[in-house]
Amino acid sequence: MTELPRYEYVKLADAIAAEIASGKLPQGAALPGERAMTGLYSVSIGTVRRAIVELRNRGLVATLPAKGTYVIGQPGASEKDDGTVN
């Protein structure tokens, strides 16, 4: 069976999650602004906005109005050592 293509916003969210996991974007770090991210990742602003929503849903970032989007978690941090979810 062939793998279904992933949406661009999911690819972007996965790429940012990988940067968070690697420590390139540590907890408390601000993500670049939406317009800056369009240039950095060569995607539309709509894709950036959907990716940020996806990252918020994963519990990795929080957005403060007029302040920006900040890293608040690590991928997999919501799982306990025994594999159960908090």
C-alpha positions, 0 to 999 in steps of 0.5 A: 500500500502506498503512503498517503501524502501529508499536508504541507502544514503537517510537514511544517509542524513536524519540522518545527517539532523536530527543531524543538526536540533537537534543542534548536528551539528550547523551551521558552524560545520564541518562534519566528514571526509568521511572515518570517516563517513564510520565507524561512520555509517557503510556504504560504502564511496560511500554511504557517498559521495551520502549522502553529495551530497543529503545534498548539494542539500537540502542546508544544507551543503557546501563542500570546496575542501581540507577543508571539508564539513560544515553545512550552513543551517537548515532543513526547513530554506528555507521556509518562515513563511507562508509556501512559499519557498524563 
